[in-house]
Amino acid sequence: MSIGTRSTFLHLGLIALLFVLAFVLPSYHQGNLARIMVLATYAIGYNVLFGYTGLLSLGHAMFFGAGMYGLGLAMQYGGLGVIPAFAVALICAAALSAVVALLALRTIGVAFMIVTLMFAQAGYLTVLYFGAWTRGDEGFVIAQSARQIAGLDLTAPTTRYLAALLLFSAALLITARMMQVSFGSVLIGVRENEERTRMLGYDVFRHKLAAVIISGTISGAAGAGYAVLFGYVGATFTSVQYSIFPLLWVLLGGAGTTIGPLVGTLFMFYLIDYSSGLTNAYMLIAGVVLVLLTLFARALVGEIRKRWVAWLP
């Protein structure tokens, strides 16, 4: 069996497992896993840029926020339904990522990281400046009655879980397929040796531009999904810490792997959840564990790939 076929079965099997868990997990863990899948979608978007293309961004919260506010404001003030508002969110995230990419890709290395951080901070301050509409740090709640699609109540636990699974599955399969075609190979080539990739005749700038737009759009879809499934839109989600989180999730799970973002998000979410029940210094415990993993392991999926399953995508 070829590696591509194995990878396809792995991804479909993971989706099937997550589907079955919707009907067997206790309500507490079902709700947690729904939230984890949405955040893992965000991490998948980040992984396209950092894990596959090798571009370290500290500004992805602006794309997450663009999707969140694109949907939230369209529903709150425009009276749009979930699907039209979700389309607005994708357009907002794609447009913002295109503008940011055209400007930020004029830089490289540390400069790119700093520029994306500056854009993210500008986005956060913009949300606060238009507080009359966005409600700033306080945020606003999307009415439960508006969070429905064709009579399906997205606030119902199982329906919300399945909607989160649909969002995660779409992001996972899109990125998995992207890595199986030449476009994904070029992105990896850019990550490994940008100059050599350019010498081989590939348009490096165009591929990096596409990577930023795809990454930003997937992240925006995650932001929109979070807003509609959990009913809250707030400036906190556009702050710097929400640009750091996907970096940690991807590093922890495995940068440049398809299932690493989910594994990293799942591990960190439950690490914090469990340690917070033991002590108020739960972030200290989480920090120590993350440092140890970073020093002595090649990320979770990386270690599994190294020790047991070398074909893991």
C-alpha positions as CSV (number, residue, x, y, z in Angstrom):
1,M,0.0,0.0,0.0
2,S,1.4,3.4,-1.0
3,I,2.1,6.2,1.5
4,G,-0.6,8.3,-0.2
5,T,-3.2,5.6,0.3
6,R,-2.1,5.0,3.9
7,S,-2.4,8.7,4.6
8,T,-5.9,8.9,3.0
9,F,-7.1,6.0,5.2
10,L,-5.5,7.6,8.3
11,H,-7.4,10.9,7.7
12,L,-10.7,9.2,6.9
13,G,-10.3,6.9,9.9
14,L,-9.6,9.9,12.2
15,I,-12.7,11.6,10.9
16,A,-14.7,8.5,11.4
17,L,-13.4,8.1,15.0
18,L,-14.3,11.7,15.8
19,F,-17.8,11.1,14.4
20,V,-18.3,8.0,16.6
21,L,-17.1,9.9,19.7
22,A,-20.0,12.4,19.2
23,F,-22.4,9.7,20.4
24,V,-20.3,8.1,23.1
25,L,-18.5,10.9,25.0
26,P,-20.0,12.4,28.1
27,S,-21.4,15.9,27.5
28,Y,-18.4,17.6,29.2
29,H,-15.9,16.0,26.9
30,Q,-18.1,16.3,23.9
31,G,-18.2,20.1,24.4
32,N,-14.5,20.2,25.0
33,L,-13.7,18.2,21.8
34,A,-16.0,20.5,19.8
35,R,-14.0,23.5,20.9
36,I,-10.8,21.6,20.3
37,M,-11.7,20.8,16.7
38,V,-12.5,24.4,15.9
39,L,-9.2,25.6,17.5
40,A,-7.4,22.7,15.7
41,T,-8.8,24.1,12.4
42,Y,-7.1,27.4,13.3
43,A,-3.9,25.5,14.0
44,I,-4.2,23.7,10.6
45,G,-4.4,27.1,8.9
46,Y,-1.3,28.3,10.8
47,N,0.5,25.0,9.9
48,V,0.1,25.8,6.2
49,L,2.2,28.9,6.6
50,F,4.6,27.9,9.3
51,G,4.9,24.1,9.1
52,Y,4.9,23.7,5.3
53,T,6.1,27.1,4.0
54,G,8.5,27.9,6.8
55,L,7.1,31.4,7.4
56,L,6.9,32.3,11.1
57,S,3.9,34.6,11.6
58,L,3.0,36.3,14.9
59,G,-0.1,37.9,13.5
60,H,-2.6,35.1,12.8
61,A,-5.0,36.3,15.4
62,M,-6.0,39.1,12.9
63,F,-7.2,36.4,10.4
64,F,-9.0,34.5,13.1
65,G,-10.6,37.8,14.2
66,A,-11.5,38.8,10.7
67,G,-13.5,35.6,10.3
68,M,-15.0,36.0,13.8
69,Y,-16.0,39.6,13.3
70,G,-17.0,39.1,9.7
71,L,-19.6,36.6,10.7
72,G,-20.6,38.2,14.0
73,L,-21.1,41.7,12.6
74,A,-22.9,40.4,9.5
75,M,-25.4,38.5,11.8
76,Q,-25.6,41.1,14.5
77,Y,-26.1,44.2,12.4
78,G,-26.7,42.9,8.9
79,G,-29.4,40.3,9.8
80,L,-27.8,37.6,7.7
81,G,-28.2,33.9,8.3
82,V,-25.4,31.6,9.3
83,I,-24.4,30.5,5.8
84,P,-24.3,34.0,4.1
85,A,-22.6,35.4,7.2
86,F,-20.0,32.6,7.0
87,A,-19.4,33.5,3.4
88,V,-18.8,37.1,4.4
89,A,-16.3,35.9,7.0
90,L,-14.4,33.9,4.4
91,I,-14.2,36.9,2.1
92,C,-13.1,39.2,4.9
93,A,-10.3,36.7,6.0
94,A,-9.2,36.1,2.4
95,A,-9.1,39.8,1.5
96,L,-7.2,40.7,4.7
97,S,-4.7,37.9,4.2
98,A,-4.1,39.0,0.6
99,V,-3.4,42.6,1.6
100,V,-1.2,41.6,4.5
101,A,0.7,39.1,2.3
102,L,1.4,41.7,-0.4
103,L,3.0,43.9,2.2
104,A,4.6,41.5,4.6
105,L,6.2,39.3,1.9
106,R,8.4,42.2,1.0
107,T,10.3,41.2,4.1
108,I,12.0,37.9,5.1
109,G,13.0,36.1,8.3
110,V,12.6,38.0,11.6
111,A,11.3,41.1,9.7
112,F,8.4,39.1,8.4
113,M,7.6,37.9,11.9
114,I,7.7,41.5,13.3
115,V,5.6,42.9,10.4
116,T,2.9,40.3,11.0
117,L,2.9,41.1,14.7
118,M,2.5,44.8,14.0
119,F,-0.4,44.1,11.6
120,A,-2.1,42.0,14.3
121,Q,-1.7,44.6,16.9
122,A,-3.1,47.2,14.5
123,G,-6.1,44.9,14.0
124,Y,-6.6,44.5,17.8
125,L,-6.5,48.3,18.3
126,T,-9.0,48.7,15.4
127,V,-11.4,46.4,17.1
128,L,-11.1,48.5,20.3
129,Y,-11.4,51.8,18.4
130,F,-14.7,50.8,16.9
131,G,-16.0,49.6,20.2
132,A,-19.4,51.1,19.5
133,W,-19.9,48.3,17.0
134,T,-17.5,45.6,18.3
135,R,-18.1,46.1,22.0
136,G,-14.3,45.9,22.4
137,D,-13.0,43.6,25.2
138,E,-16.5,43.1,26.4
139,G,-17.6,41.6,23.1
140,F,-21.1,40.6,22.2
141,V,-23.2,37.4,22.2
142,I,-24.9,36.1,19.0
143,A,-28.5,35.3,19.8
144,Q,-29.3,31.6,20.1
145,S,-32.3,31.9,17.8
146,A,-30.0,33.2,15.0
147,R,-27.6,30.2,15.2
148,Q,-29.5,27.8,13.1
149,I,-29.1,26.3,9.7
150,A,-32.2,24.9,7.9
151,G,-33.9,24.3,11.2
152,L,-30.8,22.7,12.8
153,D,-30.0,24.3,16.1
154,L,-26.2,24.8,16.3
155,T,-26.5,25.4,20.0
156,A,-27.5,21.8,20.6
157,P,-24.5,19.9,21.9
158,T,-24.5,17.1,19.3
159,T,-25.3,19.3,16.4
160,R,-22.6,21.8,17.5
161,Y,-20.1,18.9,17.7
162,L,-20.9,17.6,14.2
163,A,-20.7,21.1,12.8
164,A,-17.2,21.5,14.4
165,L,-16.3,18.1,12.9
166,L,-17.4,19.2,9.5
167,L,-15.3,22.4,9.7
168,F,-12.3,20.5,10.9
169,S,-12.7,17.7,8.3
170,A,-12.8,20.2,5.5
171,A,-9.6,21.9,6.6
172,L,-7.8,18.6,7.2
173,L,-8.7,17.1,3.9
174,I,-8.0,20.3,1.9
175,T,-4.5,20.6,3.4
176,A,-3.8,16.9,3.1
177,R,-4.7,17.0,-0.6
178,M,-2.7,20.2,-1.1
179,M,0.4,18.4,0.2
180,Q,-0.1,15.5,-2.3
181,V,0.1,17.8,-5.4
182,S,2.9,19.8,-6.8
183,F,1.8,23.0,-5.1
184,G,2.5,21.5,-1.7
185,S,5.9,20.2,-2.8
186,V,6.9,23.6,-3.9
187,L,5.9,25.0,-0.5
188,I,8.1,22.4,1.2
189,G,10.9,23.4,-1.2
190,V,10.5,27.0,-0.2
191,R,10.8,26.0,3.4
192,E,13.9,23.9,2.9
193,N,15.8,26.1,0.4
194,E,14.0,29.1,-1.0
195,E,16.9,30.1,-3.3
196,R,17.2,26.7,-4.9
197,T,13.5,26.5,-5.4
198,R,13.7,29.9,-7.2
199,M,16.6,28.6,-9.3
200,L,14.6,25.6,-10.4
201,G,12.1,28.1,-12.1
202,Y,9.3,28.2,-9.6
203,D,7.6,31.5,-8.8
204,V,8.4,31.6,-5.1
205,F,6.6,34.9,-4.4
206,R,3.4,33.6,-6.0
207,H,3.5,30.4,-4.0
208,K,4.2,32.2,-0.7
209,L,1.3,34.6,-1.5
210,A,-1.0,31.7,-2.1
211,A,0.1,30.1,1.2
212,V,-0.6,33.2,3.2
213,I,-4.1,33.6,1.6
214,I,-4.9,29.9,2.2
215,S,-3.6,30.0,5.7
216,G,-5.5,33.2,6.5
217,T,-8.7,31.9,5.0
218,I,-8.7,28.6,6.9
219,S,-7.9,30.6,10.1
220,G,-10.8,32.9,9.4
221,A,-13.1,30.0,8.9
222,A,-12.1,28.8,12.3
223,G,-12.8,32.2,13.8
224,A,-16.2,32.2,12.1
225,G,-16.9,28.7,13.3
226,Y,-16.0,29.6,16.9
227,A,-18.3,32.6,16.8
228,V,-21.4,30.8,15.5
229,L,-20.9,27.6,17.5
230,F,-20.1,29.2,20.8
231,G,-22.0,32.4,20.3
232,Y,-19.4,34.9,21.4
233,V,-17.3,37.5,19.6
234,G,-14.7,39.5,21.5
235,A,-11.5,41.5,21.1
236,T,-9.6,38.9,23.2
237,F,-9.5,36.6,20.2
238,T,-7.5,39.2,18.2
239,S,-4.9,39.8,20.8
240,V,-1.3,38.7,20.6
241,Q,-1.8,35.6,22.8
242,Y,-4.1,34.2,20.1
243,S,-1.3,34.5,17.6
244,I,1.0,32.6,20.0
245,F,-1.4,29.8,20.7
246,P,-1.5,28.2,17.2
247,L,2.3,28.4,17.1
248,L,2.5,26.4,20.4
249,W,-0.2,23.9,19.2
250,V,1.7,23.3,15.9
251,L,5.1,23.0,17.6
252,L,3.7,20.7,20.2
253,G,1.8,18.4,17.8
254,G,4.3,18.5,14.9
255,A,5.0,21.3,12.4
256,G,4.6,20.2,8.8
257,T,2.3,17.2,9.7
258,T,-1.4,16.9,8.9
259,I,-2.6,15.6,12.2
260,G,-0.1,17.4,14.4
261,P,-2.3,20.5,14.9
262,L,-5.1,18.4,16.3
263,V,-2.8,16.4,18.5
264,G,-1.1,19.5,19.8
265,T,-4.3,21.3,20.5
266,L,-5.9,18.3,22.2
267,F,-2.8,17.7,24.4
268,M,-2.4,21.4,25.5
269,F,-6.2,21.9,26.1
270,Y,-6.4,18.9,28.4
271,L,-3.0,19.6,30.0
272,I,-4.3,23.0,31.1
273,D,-7.8,21.6,31.9
274,Y,-6.3,18.9,34.2
275,S,-3.6,21.0,35.8
276,S,-6.0,23.8,36.6
277,G,-7.9,21.3,38.8
278,L,-4.8,20.7,40.8
279,T,-3.4,24.2,41.4
280,N,-3.9,27.9,40.6
281,A,-0.4,27.8,39.1
282,Y,-1.6,25.6,36.2
283,M,0.2,27.7,33.6
284,L,3.5,26.9,35.4
285,I,2.8,23.2,35.0
286,A,1.9,23.6,31.4
287,G,5.0,25.7,30.7
288,V,7.3,23.1,32.3
289,V,5.8,20.3,30.3
290,L,6.0,22.3,27.1
291,V,9.7,23.1,27.7
292,L,10.5,19.5,28.4
293,L,8.8,18.3,25.3
294,T,10.5,20.9,23.2
295,L,14.0,20.0,24.7
296,F,13.7,16.2,24.6
297,A,11.2,15.3,21.9
298,R,10.6,16.1,18.2
299,A,7.0,17.0,18.9
300,L,4.3,14.4,19.7
301,V,3.6,13.3,16.1
302,G,7.3,13.7,15.3
303,E,8.2,11.2,18.0
304,I,5.6,8.7,16.8
305,R,6.9,9.1,13.3
306,K,10.5,8.6,14.4
307,R,10.0,5.6,16.7
308,W,7.1,3.6,15.2
309,V,5.2,4.9,12.1
310,A,7.7,6.4,9.7
311,W,5.0,7.0,7.0
312,L,2.9,9.4,9.1
313,P,2.0,12.4,6.9
